[in-house]
Amino acid sequence: MKKDRLNIGLVGYKFMGKAHSNAFRKISMFFNPSMKVSMKAICGRDETWVKEAAEKFGWEGYETSWEDLIKREDIDAIDITAPNNYHKEIAIAAAKAGKHVFCEKPLALNLTDAREMLSAVEEANVKHQIGFNYRFAPAIKLAKKLIDEGKIGTIYHFRASYLQDFIIDPSFPLVWRLDKDVAGSGAHGDLGAHIIDLARFLVGDFYEVIGMSETFIKERPIVEKMTGLSGEALADAQMGKVTVDDATLFLARFKNGALGSFEATRFAAGHKNDMSFEINGSKGSIKFEFERMNELQYFSSADEEGTQGFRLIQVTEPVHPYVEAWWPPGHVIGYEHTFVHQLYEFVEAIAKDKLASPDFSDGVKCSQVLEAVNLSIERRQWIEVDSL
């Protein structure tokens, strides 16, 4: 008998845990999912904090062991928002237990681990999805539609940047995101992964890459307590080594012949969450800036000569992807809505027994590009992505 309810277990309760919890609460309020969602349990190691999170975010209960969470017979799907070094172990265990798996990006610390995760979910025949939430911004969905309809023609260029400044202060503490053993990489895997995925989503697969990176601040105060994205350090804290990149830039050639340029940095003063891209084709161009996420700029060379120019599309009409579920035209949506959209699609994939997208294979492809860039930096040469 087909189930009419999906019981979720969430691992992680800070920044991404809050974003996912909010999304699960909103799905049934604004959409009509084919399966109802029950927020069964949230999991974290600190019992005081995870208990507080369970009550605040609306979970029925909590666990302090992800192993115990996975063993529970009343859990159908595991959502992983824990730090990157936990992704592989939790995802593989969940798949072996027959649970569907959602995992935040990057999929794993490295390409080898990512491939093991993909093999595990495929062997277990469970649904799997990776958290590339920017795909689910209505404006980006519209960009995809325009490209697929041939509105900008043959694509020649994709240029993207993801700029932040939240660690630019040398006294900012050595949080887990600055530890390679926990995070895998710095700006490259955290920010660069998003624009790599968008490039694959909108343009196609990568052929070869060459890059460079830098760690501007080599040592930072050792963290005393994590507080979401940031952390707290004692005034006289000892210093620890930063083991990830602060900024990574690379060039790329796509399999379809298009050229790409990518920049990911946490040292761009004045930029808070500035992810943007531009795509140029034979018939037109598209521009997008996430800090103006309800807008898409579109240029068509088919427009009448003398009145050509980039037109600003307010992506808030019911005809636009997902927008009908929210507010009247012109009433904008925000960052948190991208998580509602992606987790709604995860629920629908399970309910309708269809492939989720983006899935772990997309996570592997992204990891492949990330690793190829790292290898190119090490060898100071172009690297073919499929050689890895």
C-alpha positions as MATLAB code, in Angstrom:
seq = 'MKKDRLNIGLVGYKFMGKAHSNAFRKISMFFNPSMKVSMKAICGRDETWVKEAAEKFGWEGYETSWEDLIKREDIDAIDITAPNNYHKEIAIAAAKAGKHVFCEKPLALNLTDAREMLSAVEEANVKHQIGFNYRFAPAIKLAKKLIDEGKIGTIYHFRASYLQDFIIDPSFPLVWRLDKDVAGSGAHGDLGAHIIDLARFLVGDFYEVIGMSETFIKERPIVEKMTGLSGEALADAQMGKVTVDDATLFLARFKNGALGSFEATRFAAGHKNDMSFEINGSKGSIKFEFERMNELQYFSSADEEGTQGFRLIQVTEPVHPYVEAWWPPGHVIGYEHTFVHQLYEFVEAIAKDKLASPDFSDGVKCSQVLEAVNLSIERRQWIEVDSL';
ca = [
       0.000    0.000    0.000;
       1.397    3.380   -0.974;
       2.302    5.596    1.942;
       0.686    9.002    2.205;
       3.214   10.402    4.684;
       6.990   10.882    4.617;
       8.768   10.847    7.977;
      11.928   12.975    7.995;
      15.021   12.741   10.183;
      17.332   15.759    9.964;
      21.012   15.691   10.944;
      22.239   19.178   11.868;
      20.525   22.102   13.570;
      22.491   25.292   12.891;
      22.505   27.432    9.699;
      21.455   24.759    7.183;
      19.458   22.833    9.773;
      17.335   25.908   10.361;
      16.927   26.525    6.616;
      15.786   22.937    6.017;
      13.501   22.892    9.051;
      11.788   26.058    7.851;
      11.378   24.530    4.392;
       9.761   21.340    5.656;
       7.291   23.403    7.682;
       6.361   25.496    4.636;
       5.908   22.746    2.022;
       2.353   21.750    2.914;
       1.325   25.315    3.710;
       2.070   26.663    0.223;
       2.255   23.591   -2.030;
       0.108   20.487   -2.388;
       2.658   17.686   -2.071;
       1.671   14.189   -3.135;
       2.789   13.013    0.287;
       2.477   14.782    3.630;
       5.677   15.561    5.520;
       6.188   14.690    9.178;
       9.169   16.280   10.935;
       9.957   13.303   13.174;
      13.353   14.022   14.667;
      16.312   16.377   14.453;
      19.778   15.182   15.426;
      22.838   16.843   16.953;
      25.608   15.925   19.385;
      24.876   18.630   21.996;
      21.672   17.576   23.750;
      20.932   21.009   25.197;
      21.193   22.719   21.824;
      19.460   20.046   19.759;
      16.559   19.821   22.226;
      16.144   23.593   21.993;
      16.306   23.391   18.182;
      13.671   20.643   18.098;
      11.254   22.764   20.098;
      11.987   25.972   18.215;
      11.937   24.503   14.692;
       8.898   22.280   15.208;
      10.326   18.740   15.292;
       8.462   16.013   17.141;
      11.617   14.849   18.906;
      15.394   14.717   18.784;
      18.348   12.352   18.828;
      21.972   12.894   19.840;
      23.250   10.008   17.695;
      22.804    9.912   13.930;
      23.271    6.143   14.105;
      20.214    5.886   16.361;
      18.273    8.205   14.057;
      18.953    5.989   11.058;
      17.966    2.830   12.960;
      14.510    4.207   13.737;
      11.779    2.360   11.854;
       9.572    5.453   11.826;
      12.088    7.416    9.696;
      11.748    7.198    5.900;
      14.291    9.785    4.761;
      17.490   11.263    6.173;
      18.393   14.893    5.468;
      22.092   15.667    6.056;
      23.103   19.239    6.922;
      26.019   18.290    9.186;
      29.594   19.449    8.400;
      31.092   18.005    5.222;
      33.270   15.360    6.885;
      30.126   13.561    8.100;
      28.332   13.408    4.750;
      29.804   10.159    3.472;
      29.396    8.061    6.604;
      25.843    9.185    7.296;
      24.641    8.939    3.686;
      26.028    5.437    3.151;
      24.597    4.186    6.438;
      21.206    5.716    5.636;
      21.153    4.148    2.178;
      22.059    0.708    3.572;
      19.171    1.097    6.008;
      16.807    1.735    3.092;
      16.303    5.427    3.818;
      16.012    8.037    1.081;
      18.830   10.577    1.363;
      19.087   14.320    0.914;
      22.582   15.750    1.414;
      23.857   19.296    1.441;
      26.688   20.266   -0.886;
      29.498   19.640   -1.448;
      28.590   15.985   -1.551;
      31.816   14.833    0.113;
      35.348   15.862    1.091;
      36.724   14.482   -2.174;
      35.791   12.775   -5.428;
      36.527    9.250   -4.195;
      34.124    9.642   -1.267;
      31.490   11.224   -3.503;
      31.623    8.249   -5.858;
      31.257    5.839   -2.931;
      28.156    7.732   -1.804;
      26.644    7.550   -5.279;
      27.323    3.815   -5.488;
      25.684    3.282   -2.097;
      22.422    5.036   -2.926;
      22.224    3.417   -6.345;
      22.859   -0.050   -4.912;
      20.202    0.517   -2.233;
      17.761    1.861   -4.850;
      16.771    4.813   -2.670;
      16.000    8.349   -3.827;
      18.880   10.780   -3.461;
      19.230   14.521   -3.930;
      21.985   17.073   -3.307;
      21.385   20.561   -1.960;
      22.133   22.928   -4.816;
      19.361   25.290   -3.761;
      20.143   28.078   -6.240;
      18.791   25.926   -9.072;
      15.398   26.482   -7.469;
      15.307   30.275   -7.634;
      12.465   31.067  -10.065;
      14.681   33.447  -12.066;
      17.279   30.718  -12.611;
      14.546   28.280  -13.633;
      13.383   30.910  -16.119;
      16.941   31.296  -17.416;
      17.057   27.526  -17.972;
      13.764   27.667  -19.872;
      14.972   30.501  -22.134;
      18.185   28.596  -22.893;
      16.374   25.317  -23.590;
      14.000   27.144  -25.939;
      16.974   28.476  -27.904;
      16.262   32.104  -27.012;
      19.968   32.990  -26.662;
      21.175   30.556  -29.322;
      24.532   28.808  -29.197;
      26.255   29.560  -25.890;
      29.724   31.088  -26.156;
      30.487   32.345  -22.648;
      29.587   31.589  -19.038;
      31.193   33.848  -16.426;
      30.345   33.603  -12.778;
      31.487   34.865   -9.412;
      30.524   34.148   -5.841;
      31.788   36.898   -3.555;
      31.583   37.130    0.234;
      33.518   39.011    2.914;
      32.540   37.335    6.189;
      36.063   36.152    7.113;
      38.019   39.168    5.884;
      38.832   40.266    9.460;
      42.098   38.506   10.526;
      40.649   38.095   14.041;
      37.723   36.023   12.725;
      38.109   32.635   14.451;
      39.206   29.343   12.967;
      35.724   27.865   12.394;
      35.231   24.402   10.890;
      34.821   25.836    7.410;
      38.507   26.824    7.539;
      39.679   23.312    8.429;
      40.353   21.087    5.416;
      39.819   17.893    7.415;
      36.250   18.992    8.154;
      35.292   21.153    5.162;
      37.376   19.621    2.364;
      38.142   23.045    0.906;
      37.368   26.702    1.502;
      35.720   29.156   -0.878;
      36.275   26.684   -3.716;
      34.051   23.899   -2.357;
      31.671   26.089   -0.372;
      30.954   28.861   -2.882;
      32.531   27.591   -6.087;
      30.470   24.402   -5.955;
      27.299   26.432   -6.453;
      28.469   28.243   -9.586;
      29.984   25.040  -10.977;
      26.613   23.333  -10.581;
      24.784   26.260  -12.175;
      27.186   26.141  -15.106;
      26.449   22.438  -15.607;
      22.710   23.053  -15.195;
      22.564   25.941  -17.674;
      25.418   25.310  -20.126;
      26.604   21.695  -19.946;
      29.456   19.519  -18.792;
      33.040   20.693  -18.365;
      35.876   19.537  -20.624;
      38.996   21.072  -19.027;
      39.989   23.574  -16.351;
      42.956   25.564  -15.067;
      42.993   27.526  -11.822;
      44.771   29.390   -9.063;
      44.046   29.923   -5.378;
      45.296   31.791   -2.328;
      44.992   31.699    1.453;
      45.432   35.323    2.488;
      45.270   34.861    6.270;
      47.434   31.883    7.250;
      46.554   31.696   10.964;
      43.479   32.552   13.018;
      42.344   32.374   16.656;
      41.206   28.883   17.636;
      37.437   28.826   18.047;
      35.916   28.401   21.488;
      32.281   27.959   20.442;
      30.506   27.762   17.096;
      27.573   30.133   16.502;
      26.068   29.353   13.114;
      28.347   30.471   10.270;
      30.674   32.261   12.652;
      32.212   31.391   15.993;
      33.574   32.836   19.213;
      37.201   32.864   20.303;
      38.713   33.853   23.624;
      40.555   37.178   23.693;
      43.838   35.365   24.353;
      43.083   32.387   22.119;
      45.909   30.402   20.618;
      46.402   30.643   16.877;
      45.731   27.778   14.480;
      46.627   27.213   10.842;
      44.068   27.882    8.112;
      44.199   24.827    5.842;
      41.772   25.823    3.068;
      41.697   28.393    0.291;
      40.331   31.897    0.896;
      39.854   32.444   -2.843;
      39.958   30.264   -5.958;
      39.667   31.384   -9.572;
      39.655   29.182  -12.653;
      39.036   29.107  -16.392;
      37.103   26.363  -18.121;
      36.246   24.986  -21.518;
      32.911   23.176  -21.817;
      32.344   20.077  -23.918;
      30.052   22.097  -26.209;
      32.840   24.592  -26.933;
      31.708   27.397  -24.627;
      34.272   29.163  -22.449;
      33.878   29.829  -18.731;
      35.451   31.910  -15.973;
      34.805   31.350  -12.267;
      35.729   33.255   -9.113;
      34.929   32.255   -5.532;
      36.229   34.333   -2.640;
      35.509   35.205    0.971;
      37.683   38.314    0.714;
      35.568   40.678   -1.392;
      34.869   43.609    0.946;
      31.284   44.834    0.736;
      29.922   41.624   -0.802;
      27.725   39.612    1.553;
      26.251   36.854   -0.607;
      26.945   38.097   -4.103;
      26.513   35.180   -6.485;
      26.105   36.280  -10.091;
      26.552   34.992  -13.613;
      26.228   36.098  -17.221;
      25.686   33.861  -20.239;
      26.348   35.094  -23.777;
      25.009   33.313  -26.847;
      24.647   33.811  -30.579;
      21.136   35.273  -30.210;
      21.241   36.982  -26.844;
      22.448   37.096  -23.250;
      21.223   36.467  -19.716;
      22.418   38.106  -16.490;
      21.540   37.182  -12.904;
      22.516   38.488   -9.448;
      21.355   36.556   -6.408;
      21.194   39.656   -4.205;
      18.401   40.688   -6.628;
      17.083   37.151   -6.903;
      13.624   38.008   -8.242;
      15.078   39.690  -11.330;
      16.507   38.313  -14.568;
      18.120   40.446  -17.250;
      17.613   39.242  -20.807;
      18.964   40.636  -24.079;
      17.635   39.463  -27.448;
      19.374   40.348  -30.698;
      16.020   39.715  -32.401;
      14.631   42.933  -30.923;
      14.198   45.861  -33.282;
      17.416   47.745  -34.042;
      17.546   51.029  -32.191;
      15.583   49.767  -29.192;
      17.736   46.799  -28.265;
      19.025   46.452  -24.723;
      18.849   44.309  -21.642;
      15.262   44.015  -20.404;
      14.587   43.539  -16.724;
      12.160   40.701  -16.024;
      10.503   40.708  -12.611;
      10.184   36.969  -11.990;
       7.132   37.229   -9.733;
       4.266   36.302  -12.073;
       2.206   33.105  -11.653;
       3.576   31.900  -15.024;
       7.063   31.726  -13.511;
       8.312   28.509  -11.829;
       6.999   27.985   -8.264;
       5.709   31.569   -7.943;
       2.016   30.665   -8.136;
       2.344   28.946   -4.744;
       3.428   32.137   -2.999;
       2.200   35.730   -3.271;
       0.512   38.044   -5.815;
       2.722   39.448   -8.617;
       5.385   41.852   -7.420;
       5.451   40.427   -3.894;
       8.963   39.051   -3.882;
      10.297   35.862   -2.331;
      13.678   35.298   -0.667;
      16.602   32.985    0.010;
      14.645   30.616    2.231;
      12.153   29.872   -0.534;
      14.805   28.113   -2.630;
      15.013   25.483    0.124;
      11.242   25.040    0.155;
      11.295   24.444   -3.599;
      14.143   21.921   -3.565;
      12.781   19.915   -0.637;
       9.297   19.952   -2.176;
      10.848   18.371   -5.280;
      12.605   15.781   -3.098;
       9.288   14.815   -1.503;
       7.631   14.593   -4.942;
      10.433   12.363   -6.261;
       9.801    9.913   -3.430;
       6.006   10.103   -3.674;
       5.955    9.646   -7.445;
       8.881    7.199   -7.617;
      10.878    9.337  -10.026;
      14.468   10.509  -10.167;
      15.299   13.465   -7.943;
      17.257   16.335   -9.442;
      19.949   17.375   -8.847;
      20.992   14.000   -7.468;
      24.208   12.460   -6.184;
      25.469   11.983   -9.755;
      25.370   15.781  -10.100;
      27.264   15.970   -6.820;
      29.918   13.631   -8.215;
      30.218   15.707  -11.397;
      30.677   18.845   -9.297;
      33.296   17.122   -7.123;
      35.064   16.048  -10.292;
      35.375   19.676  -11.424;
      36.428   20.840   -7.945;
      39.160   18.206   -7.832;
      40.307   18.911  -11.396;
      40.756   22.585  -10.489;
      42.770   21.643   -7.405;
      44.967   19.353   -9.489;
      45.472   22.087  -12.082;
      46.625   24.463   -9.335;
      49.041   21.872   -8.001;
      50.484   21.053  -11.457;
      50.082   24.563  -12.930;
      48.499   23.140  -16.102;
      45.167   22.420  -17.808;
      43.379   19.292  -16.547;
      40.740   17.339  -18.454;
      37.857   16.806  -16.041;
      36.987   13.314  -17.295;
      40.563   12.167  -16.686;
      39.737   11.942  -12.981;
];
